[in-house]
């Protein structure tokens, strides 16, 4: 199955939530007026697009409607898809040129960090990178063992210590090993215990300081993993993490199991952070680089060009 078709299937619940409601609005109006835009904005807000971003979508759509001279609501769908695609546009490429580059994976427990690391490692290894994983989640029971299983599956080394060890020390050892073995990319797992938020954030800040101290010239990505099914709660998580860390992007998981895929727009616009990867399945190849055009076309069931 092509990934575009997988995205279409994965976005079915979100599409049902957004596109079908929009179709209802389109079919109930005979002209594009302020009442039409008010209904559209309310629909977008209810689909976890967020108030600020819904207002922006409607503002840009008004501009396009005026520019194109559109009057019939039935002709607005492709224009709406283009507006959404434009809002989501941005660089999604990982910056991994100066070696060893570091990818720090953060997020609360249960969002799929460990699985995401495994899929990301698989992707990067297939692109010819020499990898090493750092099991920095020393708080959650069996976290390092789970990451070890992924490391074996992908075929890359892992640095880990026993449960309860200092996470920053694990990352320091991982960096030392990467230098010694000429690794191209270091991927670091971290804890995600939200109930002790201040301790967690201090630990993450310490890890980031060590990475910056030991690898001052290396490229660094700090990617926040968000479970798409949490909707606006995922946005709130991102706001908290952004207070303490230099986030460079978002990985959105479990898109195939939720009707709240509209959160992609809110994250991009309200946090000014690119969604770099999306997950729409369980297998190793189900994590892919985010493509704004494909996403908007899949959301509105446009045919692949």
C-alpha positions as CSV (number, residue, x, y, z in Angstrom):
1,X,0.0,0.0,0.0
2,X,1.3,3.5,-0.9
3,X,1.9,5.8,2.0
4,X,-0.6,8.3,0.6
5,X,-3.3,5.7,0.7
6,X,-2.2,4.7,4.2
7,X,-2.5,8.4,5.3
8,X,-6.0,8.5,3.8
9,X,-7.0,5.4,5.7
10,X,-5.3,6.6,8.8
11,X,-7.1,9.9,8.7
12,X,-10.6,8.3,8.2
13,X,-11.8,9.2,11.7
14,X,-10.5,12.7,11.5
15,X,-11.9,13.1,8.0
16,X,-15.3,11.9,9.2
17,X,-15.1,14.4,12.0
18,X,-14.1,17.4,9.8
19,X,-14.8,16.8,6.2
20,X,-18.3,15.4,6.6
21,X,-19.3,18.3,8.9
22,X,-17.9,20.7,6.3
23,X,-19.8,18.9,3.6
24,X,-22.9,19.5,5.7
25,X,-22.2,23.2,5.9
26,X,-21.6,23.4,2.1
27,X,-24.8,21.6,1.3
28,X,-26.9,23.8,3.7
29,X,-25.7,27.1,2.3
30,X,-26.5,28.6,-1.1
31,X,-24.0,31.4,-0.9
32,X,-20.7,32.1,0.8
33,X,-21.5,34.7,3.5
34,X,-20.6,35.6,7.1
35,X,-23.0,32.9,8.4
36,X,-21.2,30.4,6.3
37,X,-17.8,31.4,7.7
38,X,-19.1,31.4,11.3
39,X,-20.4,27.8,10.9
40,X,-17.1,26.8,9.3
41,X,-15.1,28.3,12.1
42,X,-17.2,26.6,14.8
43,X,-16.7,23.3,13.0
44,X,-12.9,23.6,12.9
45,X,-12.8,24.6,16.6
46,X,-14.8,21.5,17.4
47,X,-12.3,19.3,15.5
48,X,-9.4,20.4,17.7
49,X,-8.0,22.8,15.2
50,X,-8.0,25.4,18.0
51,X,-9.6,28.9,18.2
52,X,-6.6,30.9,17.0
53,X,-5.9,28.6,14.1
54,X,-9.6,28.3,13.1
55,X,-9.7,32.1,12.9
56,X,-6.6,32.1,10.7
57,X,-8.0,29.4,8.3
58,X,-11.2,31.4,7.8
59,X,-9.3,34.7,7.4
60,X,-7.1,33.2,4.6
61,X,-10.1,31.4,3.1
62,X,-12.0,34.8,2.9
63,X,-9.0,36.3,1.1
64,X,-8.9,33.4,-1.4
65,X,-12.7,33.5,-2.0
66,X,-12.5,37.3,-2.7
67,X,-9.5,36.8,-5.0
68,X,-11.1,34.0,-7.0
69,X,-14.5,35.5,-6.9
70,X,-16.1,32.4,-5.5
71,X,-19.8,32.6,-4.6
72,X,-21.0,28.9,-4.5
73,X,-20.1,27.0,-1.4
74,X,-19.8,23.8,-3.4
75,X,-16.7,25.2,-5.1
76,X,-14.8,26.0,-1.9
77,X,-13.5,22.6,-0.8
78,X,-10.3,22.5,-2.9
79,X,-9.5,26.1,-1.9
80,X,-9.9,25.2,1.8
81,X,-7.6,22.2,1.3
82,X,-5.0,24.5,-0.3
83,X,-5.3,27.0,2.6
84,X,-4.7,24.3,5.2
85,X,-1.8,22.9,3.2
86,X,-0.3,26.4,3.1
87,X,-0.6,26.9,6.9
88,X,1.1,23.5,7.5
89,X,4.0,24.1,5.1
90,X,7.5,24.4,6.5
91,X,10.8,22.5,6.7
92,X,10.3,19.0,8.1
93,X,13.8,17.8,7.4
94,X,16.0,16.7,10.4
95,X,19.2,18.7,10.7
96,X,21.8,16.0,11.1
97,X,24.8,17.3,9.2
98,X,27.4,17.9,11.9
99,X,28.2,14.5,13.5
100,X,27.5,12.9,15.8
101,X,24.1,14.6,15.6
102,X,21.7,14.1,18.5
103,X,18.0,13.5,18.5
104,X,16.5,13.9,22.0
105,X,13.0,12.3,22.2
106,X,10.7,13.8,24.9
107,X,7.1,13.4,25.8
108,X,4.8,12.1,28.6
109,X,4.3,8.4,29.3
110,X,2.0,6.5,27.0
111,X,2.5,8.6,23.8
112,X,4.7,6.0,22.2
113,X,8.2,7.4,22.6
114,X,10.0,4.0,22.7
115,X,8.1,2.7,19.6
116,X,8.8,5.9,17.8
117,X,12.5,5.7,18.6
118,X,12.6,2.2,17.1
119,X,10.8,3.3,13.9
120,X,13.0,6.5,13.6
121,X,16.1,4.4,14.1
122,X,15.0,2.0,11.4
123,X,14.3,4.9,9.0
124,X,17.7,6.6,9.6
125,X,19.7,3.4,9.4
126,X,18.1,2.6,6.0
127,X,19.4,6.0,4.9
128,X,22.9,4.9,5.7
129,X,23.4,6.3,9.2
130,X,25.4,4.6,11.9
131,X,23.3,4.9,15.0
132,X,23.5,4.4,18.8
133,X,20.6,4.6,21.2
134,X,20.7,6.0,24.7
135,X,18.2,4.5,27.2
136,X,17.6,7.8,29.2
137,X,14.3,6.7,30.7
138,X,15.7,5.2,33.9
139,X,12.5,5.9,35.9
140,X,9.9,3.7,34.2
141,X,10.1,0.0,34.9
142,X,11.4,-2.0,32.0
143,X,11.8,1.1,29.7
144,X,15.4,0.3,28.9
145,X,14.5,-3.3,28.2
146,X,11.8,-2.3,25.8
147,X,14.2,0.0,24.0
148,X,16.8,-2.8,23.9
149,X,14.3,-5.0,22.0
150,X,13.9,-2.2,19.4
151,X,17.7,-1.8,19.2
152,X,18.1,-5.5,18.5
153,X,15.3,-5.4,16.0
154,X,16.8,-2.5,14.1
155,X,20.3,-3.7,14.6
156,X,22.1,-0.9,16.4
157,X,23.9,-0.6,19.7
158,X,22.3,0.7,22.9
159,X,23.8,2.3,26.1
160,X,21.8,1.6,29.2
161,X,22.1,1.4,33.0
162,X,19.9,-0.1,35.7
163,X,16.5,1.3,36.7
164,X,16.9,4.4,38.9
165,X,20.2,5.4,37.5
166,X,21.0,9.1,36.7
167,X,19.5,9.7,33.3
168,X,22.0,12.4,32.4
169,X,24.9,9.9,33.2
170,X,23.4,7.5,30.7
171,X,23.3,10.2,28.0
172,X,26.9,11.2,28.8
173,X,28.0,7.5,28.4
174,X,26.0,7.3,25.1
175,X,27.8,10.4,23.8
176,X,31.2,8.9,24.8
177,X,30.4,5.7,23.1
178,X,29.2,7.5,19.9
179,X,32.5,9.4,19.8
180,X,34.5,6.3,20.3
181,X,32.7,4.3,17.6
182,X,32.2,7.0,15.1
183,X,28.4,7.1,15.2
184,X,26.5,9.5,12.9
185,X,23.3,9.9,15.0
186,X,22.6,9.5,18.7
187,X,18.9,8.9,19.6
188,X,18.1,9.5,23.3
189,X,15.1,8.3,25.1
190,X,13.9,10.2,28.2
191,X,11.4,9.8,31.1
192,X,7.9,11.2,30.8
193,X,6.5,11.1,34.3
194,X,4.1,14.1,34.3
195,X,3.0,13.7,37.9
196,X,6.5,14.9,39.0
197,X,6.7,17.6,36.3
198,X,9.2,19.9,38.0
199,X,11.7,17.0,38.6
200,X,11.2,15.8,35.1
201,X,11.8,19.2,33.5
202,X,14.9,19.7,35.6
203,X,16.2,16.3,34.5
204,X,15.6,17.2,30.9
205,X,17.3,20.5,31.2
206,X,20.3,18.7,32.7
207,X,20.4,16.3,29.8
208,X,20.2,19.1,27.3
209,X,23.1,21.0,29.1
210,X,25.3,17.9,28.9
211,X,24.5,17.3,25.2
212,X,25.4,21.0,24.5
213,X,28.5,20.8,26.6
214,X,29.9,17.6,25.2
215,X,28.8,18.2,21.6
216,X,28.9,21.9,21.1
217,X,29.4,21.7,17.3
218,X,26.9,18.9,16.6
219,X,23.5,19.3,15.2
220,X,20.7,18.7,17.7
221,X,17.0,17.9,17.3
222,X,14.6,17.9,20.3
223,X,11.5,16.2,19.2
224,X,8.3,16.1,21.3
225,X,6.1,13.0,20.8
226,X,2.4,13.7,21.1
227,X,-0.4,11.2,21.0
228,X,-2.9,12.7,18.4
229,X,-5.9,11.2,20.3
230,X,-5.3,13.6,23.2
231,X,-6.3,16.6,21.1
232,X,-5.9,19.9,22.9
233,X,-4.3,18.1,25.9
234,X,-1.4,17.3,23.5
235,X,-1.1,21.0,22.7
236,X,-1.0,21.8,26.4
237,X,1.8,19.3,26.9
238,X,3.8,20.9,24.1
239,X,3.4,24.3,25.8
240,X,4.8,23.0,29.0
241,X,7.8,21.2,27.4
242,X,8.5,24.3,25.3
243,X,9.0,26.3,28.5
244,X,12.0,24.2,29.5
245,X,13.4,22.8,26.2
246,X,14.6,24.1,22.9
247,X,12.0,22.0,20.9
248,X,12.7,21.7,17.2
249,X,9.7,19.7,16.1
250,X,6.8,17.4,16.8
251,X,6.2,13.7,16.1
252,X,2.5,13.0,16.1
253,X,1.6,9.4,16.8
254,X,-1.6,7.3,16.6
255,X,-3.2,9.4,14.0
256,X,-4.9,6.3,12.6
257,X,-6.9,5.8,15.8
258,X,-8.4,9.3,16.4
259,X,-10.8,11.8,15.1
260,X,-8.6,14.6,16.5
261,X,-6.1,14.9,13.7
262,X,-7.0,18.6,13.4
263,X,-4.5,19.1,16.3
264,X,-1.8,19.1,13.6
265,X,-2.9,22.6,12.6
266,X,-3.1,24.0,16.1
267,X,0.4,22.7,16.9
268,X,2.0,24.2,13.8
269,X,0.3,27.6,14.1
270,X,0.1,28.2,17.9
271,X,3.5,26.7,18.8
272,X,5.3,27.7,15.7
273,X,6.8,24.2,15.6
274,X,6.8,21.9,12.5
275,X,5.2,18.5,12.7
276,X,8.2,16.5,11.3
277,X,6.8,13.0,11.5
278,X,3.4,11.3,11.7
279,X,2.6,7.7,12.7
280,X,-0.3,5.9,11.1
281,X,0.2,2.3,12.0
282,X,2.2,-0.2,14.0
283,X,4.8,-1.6,11.6
284,X,8.4,-0.4,11.3
285,X,7.6,1.7,8.2
286,X,4.5,3.4,9.6
287,X,6.4,6.5,10.7
288,X,6.9,8.9,7.9
289,X,8.0,12.5,7.2
290,X,5.1,14.9,7.4
291,X,3.9,16.2,4.0
292,X,1.5,19.1,4.2
293,X,0.0,18.6,0.7
294,X,-0.6,14.9,1.2
295,X,-2.1,15.5,4.6
296,X,-4.6,18.1,3.4
297,X,-5.5,16.1,0.3
298,X,-6.0,13.0,2.4
299,X,-8.1,15.0,4.9
300,X,-10.5,16.1,2.1
301,X,-10.2,12.9,0.1
302,X,-8.6,14.6,-2.9
303,X,-7.1,12.2,-5.4
304,X,-3.4,11.8,-5.5
305,X,-1.8,13.7,-8.3
